[in-house]
Amino acid sequence: MKCFFRNLIANNLHTCAVLFREVPRNLKGKKHSSQLWLTRQLQDPYVEKAKRENYRCRSAYKLLEINERFKILQPGHIVIDCGAAPGSWTQVAVKATNANAVQKDAGGIVIGIDKQPLYPIENATLLGGMDFTAAESQNELLKILNGKKADVILSDMAPNATGVRDLDHENIIQLAYSALRFALQITKGNGVFVCKLWDGGKSQQFEKDLIRFYKYVKCIRPEATRDESTEKFLVARGFKGIKSTSSSTT
Ligand SMILES: C[S@@+](CC[C@H](N)C(=O)[O-])C[C@H]1O[C@@H](n2cnc3c(N)ncnc32)[C@H](O)[C@@H]1O
């Protein structure tokens, strides 16, 4: 019996931390906010899972759930990942689009961009240290696309949170519109746009703007989104093009 339990624990060390709700030690001298962050990280099953499955962070499970539900990423797709650091969405996109040429299907192209440095991910093109909202960054993306249009534009971009809910909402909305304006220029017919928002007063208008350009717009709060977060994702599918609609977005 003892042996059975010893083996069970040895084979499931990663889950044990979660089962026993590990509490971090050596917190002395750390700020209260850092203590909370560390405790939460250690108790978070998605952090554990990401480590085990070699994703750079827990956010991977948000895109995996979105993709499971809406099947937005297909082999051969061209994907732009805005706000890509540290890189877990890019990792998911590389696999799902076959950019790593593991399957016989067509190989996709995945391009990630972030203000933060991006450490290489095999079979992805990464633009680290670049502000997506800057014209030069978007020109760089266009140069890489070389006249091709994208199937999927993802934006998990988030500003540094100030803790002031309205201000954080305003800042993320600005990023979301920047991603949408770019998506309108470079998305293939029937393409997809996925965008993160922190909910607030302008979410509804943003959703209405999406409905002008995409046939189907759904809002999803993935399982991996933390309870205390106002985060939600808008998944817009079936890009209609911009010819038949007026193109003004805020
Ligand atoms: C939640 S993280 C993205 C996590 C990423 N999806 C992943 O799975 O690894 C949000 C990212 O948005 C980036 N970001 C915020 N504003 C940006 C901007 N103007 N241009 C590019 N990236 C930006 C941040 O640097 C941060 O890395």
The ligand as a Tripos MOL2 file, in Angstrom:
@<TRIPOS>MOLECULE
LIG
   27    29     1     0     0
SMALL
NO_CHARGES

@<TRIPOS>ATOM
      1 C1         -1.6860   38.9850  -21.9490 C.3       1 LIG1
      2 S1         -0.1660   39.3200  -22.7120 S.3       1 LIG1
      3 C2         -0.2420   38.2790  -24.1290 C.3       1 LIG1
      4 C3          0.0070   36.8290  -23.8330 C.3       1 LIG1
      5 C4          0.1810   36.0370  -25.1140 C.3       1 LIG1
      6 N1         -1.0760   35.9250  -25.8450 N.3       1 LIG1
      7 C5          0.6630   34.6430  -24.8350 C.2       1 LIG1
      8 O1         -0.1270   33.7140  -24.9430 O.co2     1 LIG1
      9 O2          1.8410   34.4810  -24.5360 O.co2     1 LIG1
     10 C6         -0.4480   40.8980  -23.3940 C.3       1 LIG1
     11 C7          0.6840   41.4040  -24.2430 C.3       1 LIG1
     12 O3          0.2710   42.5720  -24.9510 O.3       1 LIG1
     13 C8          1.4380   43.3210  -25.2040 C.3       1 LIG1
     14 N2          1.1230   44.6750  -25.6660 N.ar      1 LIG1
     15 C9          0.4550   45.6360  -25.0120 C.ar      1 LIG1
     16 N3          0.4120   46.7630  -25.7540 N.ar      1 LIG1
     17 C10         1.0580   46.4880  -26.9100 C.ar      1 LIG1
     18 C11         1.3510   47.2390  -28.0800 C.ar      1 LIG1
     19 N4          0.9660   48.5140  -28.1980 N.pl3     1 LIG1
     20 N5          2.0380   46.6570  -29.0750 N.ar      1 LIG1
     21 C12         2.4410   45.3640  -28.9580 C.ar      1 LIG1
     22 N6          2.1930   44.6000  -27.8760 N.ar      1 LIG1
     23 C13         1.5090   45.1490  -26.8690 C.ar      1 LIG1
     24 C14         2.1430   43.2860  -23.8670 C.3       1 LIG1
     25 O4          3.5060   43.6360  -24.0170 O.3       1 LIG1
     26 C15         1.9170   41.8460  -23.4330 C.3       1 LIG1
     27 O5          3.0030   41.0450  -23.7640 O.3       1 LIG1
@<TRIPOS>BOND
     1     1     2 1
     2     2     3 1
     3     2    10 1
     4     3     4 1
     5     4     5 1
     6     5     6 1
     7     5     7 1
     8     7     8 2
     9     7     9 1
    10    10    11 1
    11    11    12 1
    12    11    26 1
    13    12    13 1
    14    13    14 1
    15    13    24 1
    16    14    15 ar
    17    14    23 ar
    18    15    16 ar
    19    16    17 ar
    20    17    18 ar
    21    17    23 ar
    22    18    19 1
    23    18    20 ar
    24    20    21 ar
    25    21    22 ar
    26    22    23 ar
    27    24    25 1
    28    24    26 1
    29    26    27 1
@<TRIPOS>SUBSTRUCTURE
     1 LIG1         1 GROUP 0 **** ****
